[in-house]
């Protein structure tokens, strides 16, 4: 009896099983379902970007067209700045979409009401849902548009936008 139990004696002692059946059964034992990989913090950040960037882009484009139709003296400047911001946001959105496509990630709006929007996402094989309140979206979009504007001003001036031109000139002279 001990001889039959050596090297997985269960299969050794079973003379009724065909070799291909034995191989299939052993393969099933080794092919246990792999637990789905949960999204990383970066994945969640990308998912959030994929939801917020299109809304931000729409807001900026809409405001640019409103400014163009207004009677503001600086409407051309405001419109051009808004167009540059929209272009930067669109470039970032394209990067986000490319990343999501490469990493098998999808986001879809599921339900909308006055207070919140529910989204369903799939990240590789993990599926889940999340909710964004409109208040959170307003606050986050305002902060992000501010960061885009700061980035634009930094690009123009080459320094921190909160440092005035006069302060820079004074530093150069001293």
N, C-alpha and C positions, 0 to 999 in steps of 0.2 A: 504494500500500500504506500509506503513512503517513497518508493521509486516512481509511482504514478503522480505524486504530488510535486515532484521536482520540476522546475521550469514551467510553472503554471500547469500543474497536473490536471486541472479541470479540462483543458483542451486535450491533453495527452490521453486521458482516460475515455474521452468521447470518440468512439469509432464511427458514430453515425453521422457526424458533421462533415460536410464537404469542405475542402481546403478554401474555396472562395468564400464560403459562408463564414468560416473562421476568420479570414482576413477582414471581411466586412465588419464583423462584430468587434474585432480588435481596433479597427479604424474608428468605429463609432465611439469607443471608449476614449480614444485619444483626441477625437474631434469634439470636445466639449464646447458648448456655445461660449464664445468669448464675450465677457461683459462689455456692454457698450461704453465707449469712452466718453466721459462727461466733458463738456466744453471747458476750456481753460478761461482764466480771467481775460486774456487777450481776445479769445473768441467772443466772449460776452461783450467786450468793448466794441468789437467789430460789428456785432449784431445791433448794438445800440446806435452806432454810427450809421448803419444802413437804414435805420428808422428816422433818425434826426436830420441827416444831411439833405434828403430830398425836401423835407419841410422847410429847412433853412434856405435852401436854394429857391424854392417857390416864394418865400417871403421876400427875399432880396430882389428877385426879378419883378415881383408885383410892385414893390416900393419904388424901384427904378422907373417903371413905367408911369407911376403916379407922379413922381418928381418931374419927369419929362413933360407931363401935361400941365404942371403947375406954373404959377407966375413968379416963382422964386428967382432971384437974381443969379444965384449960383447953381441953378438947376443942371446946367451942363456938367459942372464939376461933380455934383452929387450923383448924377446919373452915371458918369464915367467910373467913379469910385465904386458904385454899386455893381456895375458890370464887371469890374475887376474882381470884386469879392465873389460874385456869382461864378465867375470863371474858375477861381481858386477852389471854391466849394465843389464845383462840378468835377474838377480834376481829382479831388480827394474822394468823391463819390465813385468815380471810375476805378480808383485804386481799391476801394472797399469792395466793389462788385467783383473785381478780378480776384481778389483774395478769397472772397466767398465762393466763387466758382471753382477755384483751384482746390479749396478745402472742403468741398461738398457741403456747403452751408446754404440754407434757404430760410427766408423770413416772409411771413404772409400776415396781413391784417385779418383778424378773425371777427372782431366785434367792436362796435363803436357806440358810445353814448355821450351824454353831455359832460360827464366827469372824467372819463378814461377811455383808453383804446387798448384792446387786448390783441396780442400778437401770438402767433404760433411759429416756432422755429424748429429747424432740424439742423443739427450740427453733426456731420458724419452720420452715425446711425442713432444718435440720441435725439429724441423729440421731447419738446416741452413747450410751455406757454409762459408768457410774462405780460404784465400790465403796466402801462405808463399813464399816469394821471396827466390831465391837461395842464395843471399848475406846474408839475415837474417839467413838462416839456417846454412851457413858456420860459421858466427860469433857466433851464439848461440851454435852450436856443439863444436866449439873450446873452448869456455868458459866453457861449461859443462864437456868436457873431462879434462880440467884443474882442475876443482873442484873434479872430480873423482880421478885424480892423487894426488891432495893435500890430499884428504881423505885417500888414500892408504899410503902415506908417513906419515901422522899423525898416522895412525894405527901402522905402523912399529916403528916409533920413540916415539910415545906416546905424542908428543907435536906439536907445530906449525912447519910445514916443513921449514919455512924460518929461523928458529933458528938453527944455526950450532951445531954440536956435541961438538966442542970446547967451544962454549958459554955456553952450558948446563953444561959441566964439570967445567968451571970456576965459574958458579953460585953455584954448589954443594960444591966447596972448600971454598967459602966465606961465 
